[in-house]
Amino acid sequence: MKEMEQKKILKEVGTAIGISFLMTMLFLVIVAFFMLKAGFGVEVASKLMIAVYVLAPAVGGFILGKKRKVSRFLWGLCVGGIYFLVYALIAVCTKDVPVGDIMWVALPVCLGGMAGGMLS
């Protein structure tokens, strides 16, 4: 029975993370569209990217918080943490970016996931 519960939890966390990344892609397409049509500058695009980094894990945290009825903020934080780890891994592997330069993303991402879990 315990193994079944662990598989269920892993499936729920994986689903929440997957939805978070799908939301990221959707938000990035929307931001790119508005940048193209409205001619946003780099400052506005940077602020919109931070909003994407907060909203996408918040959606995943919300979904996982709905499924896991207890410690919702911790499950949301878990989604935010995993989201950040995957983001950091992709950023370091695809760009020549020092790890220290992407660490500033950790706090908003984790807090976004936690907020989504708390709002669920």
Order of alpha helices (4+ residues) and beta strands (2+ residues): alpha-alpha-alpha-alpha-alpha
